[in-house]
Amino acid sequence: MQMPTPPVLFIIFARPELTARVFQKIRAARPSRLFVAQDAPRNDHPSDAILCPRARAVANEVDWPCEVRTLYQEENLGAGLGCATAIRWFFDQVEEGIVLQDDDLPEHSFFPYCAELLERYRHDDRVMHITGYNPLLTPVGDASYYFSKYVHGWGWASWRRVARHYDYGIADWPALKAGGLMQSLFRTRLQQRHFAKIFDLYHNSNCNNWDQQWLYLVLSRGGLCIIPCVNQVRNIGFGAEATFAQNPWSYHGHRTTAPMETPLRHPDFILADPRVDNRILRKAYKVWGPRLLAVRLARPFLPMILKAGHYLQRRRCRGRTADPPRVQNPEAQGRT
């Protein structure tokens, strides 16, 4: 028998169309407990006052037996603190569960995949994170999933035993850095410098995001992330309106998903392969010398490049809808 869907945290904001697409997947999974969190509209974005209530209305269309709890902020916290607050609120009320944002479109098999692994590794402190996103295109091993040191936040699951250590300001980062522990976390000086710079920024509250702090949590405690061999989540939020995922040419924005075969095939060993982790660093985190040099050289022209990319993306979208298909029977159009 398929296991019940774990509690789900659905983090929404001001994108009702995306919210509706993800909510349909949640509705099909029929969790018995649904937690909906939404940040308040931004003062400098007048459209938020219209779009936020529309997104909230979509997420409240629960038509199956379900306990619904909500966290609606009265003042805007920002993308980082807003998500971090929602995650803490969620795990204060559940022992384990799934986290989806309004642009994380999962496969139907994502929910039973999370349910089985949440139960299997419930008391294994080595495993701290279950992601639905696979950053690699080629298979890793013969099992249904593999282990890595590096986490991905586009559709994921975890436990309260992990979340209780989550610190949005990563207060203990200076002590870890001074203790020379970066050498044990990362294999090369390039990797050490790259992540030290990121953790410096987040410790000093210079980045409005939440997931690098979760990565820091898992890395600093020697934890492991479970990654599916078949990608289970697609990020549908890439574009000019996104807070971070603005690059229209991003490899991550064009990933596809596929159903995961059951029953799951479990790896023989709970270990991360350093060779696979190195591939993830190059593919997902872009920690690769030649690429970092190219980005540094292109940085002065980056706004112009992104603007051109968004323009071409809009033209392509308009071209797809310019000539709608003809309907032979006009009466049938209303039924499709």
C-alpha positions as CSV (number, residue, x, y, z in Angstrom):
1,M,0.0,0.0,0.0
2,Q,1.1,3.5,-0.7
3,M,2.1,5.4,2.4
4,P,0.0,8.5,3.5
5,T,1.3,11.8,2.2
6,P,3.3,13.6,5.0
7,P,2.4,17.1,6.2
8,V,3.1,19.7,3.5
9,L,4.3,23.3,3.9
10,F,3.3,25.4,0.9
11,I,5.1,28.7,0.8
12,I,3.4,31.2,-1.5
13,F,3.6,34.9,-2.3
14,A,2.3,36.9,-5.3
15,R,2.3,34.5,-8.2
16,P,-1.2,33.0,-8.4
17,E,-0.7,31.3,-11.7
18,L,2.3,29.4,-10.5
19,T,0.6,28.8,-7.1
20,A,-2.3,27.1,-8.9
21,R,-0.1,24.7,-10.9
22,V,1.7,23.5,-7.8
23,F,-1.5,23.4,-5.7
24,Q,-3.0,21.0,-8.2
25,K,-0.1,18.6,-7.5
26,I,-0.7,19.0,-3.7
27,R,-4.4,18.4,-4.2
28,A,-3.7,15.1,-6.1
29,A,-1.5,14.0,-3.2
30,R,-4.2,14.7,-0.6
31,P,-2.1,15.4,2.5
32,S,-4.1,15.2,5.7
33,R,-2.2,18.3,7.0
34,L,-1.5,21.4,4.9
35,F,0.4,24.4,6.2
36,V,0.2,27.6,4.0
37,A,2.6,30.4,4.6
38,Q,2.7,33.8,2.9
39,D,4.7,36.9,3.3
40,A,3.0,40.3,3.3
41,P,2.9,42.5,0.2
42,R,6.0,44.7,-0.4
43,N,5.4,48.4,0.0
44,D,7.3,49.3,-3.2
45,H,5.4,46.8,-5.4
46,P,1.7,48.0,-5.7
47,S,0.7,44.9,-7.6
48,D,1.4,42.7,-4.6
49,A,-1.7,44.0,-2.9
50,I,-3.7,42.5,-5.7
51,L,-1.7,39.3,-6.4
52,C,-1.1,38.2,-2.8
53,P,-4.8,37.7,-2.1
54,R,-5.3,35.9,-5.4
55,A,-2.5,33.5,-4.6
56,R,-3.9,33.0,-1.0
57,A,-7.3,32.2,-2.5
58,V,-5.9,29.5,-4.7
59,A,-4.0,27.8,-1.8
60,N,-7.2,27.8,0.2
61,E,-9.2,25.7,-2.3
62,V,-8.9,22.5,-0.2
63,D,-11.7,20.1,-1.1
64,W,-10.4,16.9,0.6
65,P,-10.3,15.9,4.3
66,C,-7.4,18.0,5.5
67,E,-6.4,20.1,8.5
68,V,-5.2,23.5,7.2
69,R,-3.1,25.9,9.2
70,T,-2.0,29.3,7.9
71,L,0.8,31.8,8.6
72,Y,0.1,35.2,6.9
73,Q,2.5,37.9,7.8
74,E,1.3,41.4,8.5
75,E,4.6,43.1,7.5
76,N,6.9,42.0,4.6
77,L,9.9,40.0,5.9
78,G,11.5,39.4,2.5
79,A,12.2,36.3,0.6
80,G,14.9,35.0,3.0
81,L,13.5,35.7,6.4
82,G,9.9,35.0,5.2
83,C,10.8,31.5,4.1
84,A,13.0,30.8,7.1
85,T,10.2,31.9,9.5
86,A,7.7,29.6,7.7
87,I,10.1,26.7,7.9
88,R,10.6,27.1,11.6
89,W,6.9,27.5,12.1
90,F,6.2,24.3,10.2
91,F,8.7,22.1,12.0
92,D,7.6,23.5,15.4
93,Q,4.3,21.7,14.7
94,V,5.3,18.5,12.9
95,E,8.0,15.9,13.4
96,E,8.7,15.6,9.6
97,G,7.2,16.9,6.4
98,I,7.6,18.2,2.9
99,V,8.3,21.8,1.9
100,L,7.2,23.3,-1.5
101,Q,7.3,26.8,-2.7
102,D,5.0,28.3,-5.3
103,D,7.5,27.6,-8.2
104,D,8.4,24.0,-7.2
105,L,6.3,21.8,-9.6
106,P,6.6,18.1,-8.4
107,E,5.9,14.8,-10.0
108,H,3.1,12.8,-8.4
109,S,5.7,10.3,-7.4
110,F,7.6,12.9,-5.4
111,F,5.2,12.6,-2.5
112,P,5.4,8.8,-1.9
113,Y,9.2,9.1,-2.5
114,C,9.5,11.6,0.4
115,A,7.1,9.6,2.6
116,E,9.1,6.4,2.3
117,L,12.4,8.0,2.9
118,L,11.2,10.1,5.8
119,E,10.2,6.9,7.5
120,R,13.2,4.9,6.5
121,Y,15.8,7.5,7.8
122,R,13.7,9.0,10.6
123,H,16.2,8.1,13.3
124,D,19.4,8.2,11.2
125,D,21.2,11.4,12.2
126,R,23.5,11.1,9.2
127,V,20.7,11.8,6.8
128,M,19.4,15.4,7.2
129,H,17.7,16.4,3.9
130,I,15.7,14.7,1.1
131,T,15.5,16.7,-2.1
132,G,13.3,16.2,-5.1
133,Y,15.7,17.9,-7.5
134,N,18.5,16.0,-9.2
135,P,21.1,18.5,-10.7
136,L,22.8,15.8,-12.8
137,L,21.6,14.4,-16.1
138,T,23.5,11.1,-16.0
139,P,22.5,8.2,-13.6
140,V,24.4,7.8,-10.4
141,G,24.6,4.1,-9.3
142,D,21.9,1.5,-9.7
143,A,19.6,2.6,-6.8
144,S,16.6,5.0,-6.9
145,Y,18.6,7.7,-5.2
146,Y,22.1,8.6,-4.0
147,F,23.7,10.6,-1.2
148,S,25.5,13.9,-1.4
149,K,26.9,16.5,1.0
150,Y,25.1,19.2,-1.0
151,V,21.5,20.1,-0.6
152,H,18.9,21.5,-3.0
153,G,15.9,23.4,-1.9
154,W,13.4,23.1,-4.9
155,G,11.0,20.7,-3.3
156,W,12.4,18.9,-0.2
157,A,11.6,17.1,3.0
158,S,13.2,16.9,6.4
159,W,12.7,16.3,10.1
160,R,12.3,18.5,13.2
161,R,15.5,16.9,14.5
162,V,17.3,18.8,11.8
163,A,15.2,22.0,11.6
164,R,15.7,22.7,15.3
165,H,19.4,23.5,14.5
166,Y,18.6,25.9,11.7
167,D,20.0,29.3,12.2
168,Y,19.1,32.0,9.7
169,G,22.1,34.1,10.8
170,I,24.6,31.2,11.0
171,A,26.0,32.6,14.2
172,D,28.7,30.0,14.7
173,W,30.2,30.5,11.2
174,P,33.1,32.7,12.4
175,A,34.2,30.0,14.9
176,L,34.1,27.3,12.2
177,K,36.0,29.5,9.8
178,A,38.7,30.4,12.4
179,G,39.0,26.7,13.4
180,G,40.2,25.8,9.9
181,L,37.4,23.3,9.3
182,M,36.8,24.5,5.8
183,Q,39.6,22.3,4.6
184,S,37.7,19.2,5.8
185,L,34.5,20.4,4.2
186,F,35.8,21.2,0.7
187,R,38.5,19.5,-1.3
188,T,40.1,22.5,-3.1
189,R,41.0,26.1,-2.3
190,L,38.7,27.3,-5.0
191,Q,35.7,25.6,-3.3
192,Q,36.9,26.8,0.2
193,R,37.1,30.5,-1.0
194,H,33.8,30.2,-2.9
195,F,31.7,29.0,0.1
196,A,33.6,31.1,2.6
197,K,32.6,34.2,0.7
198,I,28.9,33.0,0.6
199,F,28.8,32.2,4.3
200,D,30.4,35.6,5.1
201,L,27.7,37.3,3.2
202,Y,24.9,35.4,4.9
203,H,26.4,35.7,8.4
204,N,26.5,39.5,7.8
205,S,22.8,39.4,6.6
206,N,23.8,40.8,3.2
207,C,21.7,38.2,1.3
208,N,17.9,37.9,1.3
209,N,17.7,34.1,1.0
210,W,17.3,31.1,3.3
211,D,18.7,28.0,1.5
212,Q,22.5,28.7,1.9
213,Q,22.0,28.7,5.6
214,W,20.3,25.3,5.4
215,L,23.3,24.1,3.3
216,Y,25.6,25.4,6.0
217,L,23.6,23.5,8.6
218,V,24.0,20.2,6.8
219,L,27.7,20.7,5.9
220,S,28.8,21.9,9.3
221,R,27.2,18.9,11.0
222,G,28.5,16.4,8.5
223,G,25.1,15.5,7.2
224,L,23.9,13.9,4.0
225,C,21.3,14.8,1.4
226,I,19.3,12.2,-0.5
227,I,19.0,13.0,-4.2
228,P,16.7,11.1,-6.6
229,C,18.3,9.6,-9.7
230,V,15.1,10.6,-11.7
231,N,14.4,14.3,-11.3
232,Q,11.2,14.8,-9.4
233,V,10.8,18.6,-9.2
234,R,10.9,21.3,-11.9
235,N,11.4,25.0,-11.0
236,I,8.8,26.9,-13.1
237,G,9.7,30.3,-11.7
238,F,12.6,31.3,-13.8
239,G,12.2,34.8,-15.3
240,A,12.4,38.5,-14.7
241,E,9.9,38.4,-11.9
242,A,11.9,35.9,-9.8
243,T,14.0,37.1,-6.8
244,F,17.0,35.0,-7.7
245,A,16.2,32.7,-10.6
246,Q,16.2,35.4,-13.3
247,N,18.6,33.9,-15.9
248,P,16.3,32.8,-18.8
249,W,19.1,30.6,-20.2
250,S,19.7,28.7,-16.9
251,Y,20.2,25.0,-17.3
252,H,18.0,24.5,-14.1
253,G,15.1,26.3,-15.6
254,H,14.7,23.8,-18.5
255,R,14.9,20.6,-16.5
256,T,12.2,18.0,-17.1
257,T,10.8,15.4,-14.6
258,A,9.7,11.8,-14.9
259,P,7.8,9.4,-12.6
260,M,9.9,7.4,-10.2
261,E,9.7,3.6,-10.4
262,T,8.4,1.8,-7.3
263,P,9.4,0.1,-5.1
264,L,12.4,2.2,-4.4
265,R,15.8,0.6,-4.7
266,H,17.9,1.6,-1.8
267,P,21.7,2.1,-2.0
268,D,23.9,-0.4,-0.2
269,F,25.9,2.2,1.7
270,I,25.0,5.5,3.2
271,L,27.9,7.4,1.8
272,A,28.5,10.4,-0.5
273,D,30.8,9.8,-3.5
274,P,33.4,12.6,-3.7
275,R,33.5,12.3,-7.5
276,V,29.7,12.8,-7.7
277,D,29.9,15.7,-5.3
278,N,32.5,17.3,-7.4
279,R,30.2,17.0,-10.4
280,I,27.4,18.6,-8.4
281,L,29.6,21.5,-7.5
282,R,30.4,22.1,-11.1
283,K,26.9,21.6,-12.5
284,A,24.6,23.0,-9.7
285,Y,26.8,25.3,-7.7
286,K,28.9,26.5,-10.7
287,V,32.1,26.1,-8.7
288,W,34.5,25.6,-11.6
289,G,37.6,27.8,-12.3
290,P,37.0,28.6,-16.0
291,R,33.3,29.4,-15.4
292,L,34.0,31.6,-12.4
293,L,36.6,33.5,-14.4
294,A,34.1,34.0,-17.3
295,V,31.5,35.3,-14.9
296,R,34.0,37.7,-13.4
297,L,34.8,39.1,-16.9
298,A,31.2,39.3,-17.9
299,R,29.9,40.8,-14.7
300,P,30.0,44.5,-16.0
301,F,27.8,43.4,-18.9
302,L,25.4,41.1,-16.9
303,P,22.4,43.5,-16.7
304,M,22.5,44.0,-20.5
305,I,22.8,40.2,-21.1
306,L,19.8,39.4,-18.8
307,K,17.7,42.2,-20.4
308,A,18.4,40.7,-23.8
309,G,17.6,37.2,-22.6
310,H,14.3,38.3,-21.1
311,Y,13.4,40.1,-24.3
312,L,14.1,37.0,-26.4
313,Q,12.1,34.9,-24.0
314,R,9.1,37.1,-24.2
315,R,9.2,37.1,-28.0
316,R,9.4,33.4,-28.0
317,C,6.4,33.1,-25.7
318,R,4.4,35.5,-27.8
319,G,5.3,33.5,-30.9
320,R,3.9,30.4,-29.4
321,T,0.5,32.0,-28.7
322,A,0.2,34.2,-31.8
323,D,-1.6,31.6,-34.0
324,P,-3.9,29.4,-31.8
325,P,-4.9,26.1,-33.4
326,R,-8.2,26.1,-35.3
327,V,-11.1,24.1,-33.9
328,Q,-13.1,22.2,-36.4
329,N,-16.2,22.0,-34.2
330,P,-16.8,25.3,-32.4
331,E,-19.1,23.6,-29.9
332,A,-16.4,21.3,-28.8
333,Q,-14.1,24.2,-27.8
334,G,-15.9,24.9,-24.6
335,R,-15.6,21.3,-23.5
336,T,-11.8,21.0,-23.9
